[in-house]
Amino acid sequence: MSKRIFPQGFVWGAATSAYQIEGAWNADGKGESIWDRFAHTPGKVLNGDTGDVAADHYHRWPEDIALMRQIGLKAYRFSIAWTRILPQGRGRVNPAGLDFYERLVDGLLAAGITPYPTLFHWDLPQALEDEGGWSNRETAYAFAEYADVISRRLDDRIRDWTTHNEVTCASLLGYQLGIHAPGICDWYTALRAAHHLLLSHGLAVQVLRANCPAADVGFVIDPIPSEPASDSPEDYTAYRWFDGHHNRWFLDPIYGREYPADVVSEHIRRGHLPNGLDFLQPGDYDLISQPLDYLGLNYYRRGVLRAERDDLVNSVPPSHNPPPGYTEMGWEIYPDGLFNLLVHTWLTYRPRQIYITENGASFSDAPDENGRVRDERRIAYLHRHLQAAHRAVQAGVPLKGYFVWSFMDNFEWAMGYSQRFGLIWVDYASGRRLLKDSALWYRQVIETNAIPDAEVEQSKEC
Ligand code: FCB
């Protein structure tokens, strides 16, 4: 099998988010976020884990940048904690928070690593949640204020800004399923939240354009490429509903369409919108669909849908001994889904450029007696997904870069520290870091700008 070479200048990176790695949850004037509150509430996160310390990146960032250099990362995608900048969500600015991200960005630039900051990766200021959080339209304007403060400070140094990470999860997991902060279970509240998240994106794009005219601005989302479990009309209906409320509901308005009519009708039929789209105001669609420089896609798995079930039938319960073909999250491994997602999204919405902003696998392989982490299943996962990405490039998708989730092991939301996605092993008790075999493998990919020649042996396939 010949080497698969990626286009020149392809951006090879890795990703993290603030709450998942930083720790220092109340240090140097930081305000409380909904994730601080949620994780501190007994019963919300597995094993009572919290992000209070996490990987302590807030204090260890110089060491982390040194590790990025060892892997040869060209780019680092991270998120900014809103509560470090504006502890109450709006109003008073916390200079120590601005200083932290300035030092981080300067450190990255000095190491030759391009920073890709994301403004929101789920850690909403609790003070705003107390006023209704994303279900309150005012939160969108507070977000624009925050975007203004941080982008004025970092304006000349950031070339690539992302507004949001996965508004789908922020709204549906947080306000409808209640398994993420703020833990609300109500469809109408979730749909209002989704609308205001989309609106806040549009407002922030305008702010970023004004403050950083030379920068690229994008949006990161996690559509789940889906299909019916069979050819039956009932399974098609289940698929259409899932694809509608999970995927099209978010991407259609971002790309200048209205909320999909079939999904609006179904939400009304199910009683989710008692007064229709009453949160939609004149001009909102124009605000939401600001032209973008790139779309970031996060891909982990496909969705298979069956009639009478709203969940994905191609998952198994999370386990440290997953059956073959699944990761420890219980997610099916399906690299073709990445190809399908890239091609379908490109053909449907015509984004100018696409990044894979997250892709990776949870496997908890631990260091052996020599301190080596032989995470062959992660290597196989990455290898096969990069093959799919490469096929998409050959098919004409304007794919600009790829970010592994995650740079290092971290706090996996409701699953706490039970799941490890990192290229780097983190010993949470001591904070010690170790490059896993996958990090060394990825270094080779980056160095050669290609997927290695040798096919992954069948026995190592995940
Ligand atoms: C994505 C999130 C990221 C991480 C991965 C596993 O949905 O953006 O923070 O939790 O899943």
Boltz pocket constraint, residues with backbone or C-beta under 6 A from the ligand:
constraints:
  - pocket:
      binder: B
      contacts: [[A, 17], [A, 20], [A, 165], [A, 166], [A, 169], [A, 222], [A, 298], [A, 358], [A, 405], [A, 411], [A, 412], [A, 413], [A, 421]]
      max_distance: 6.0
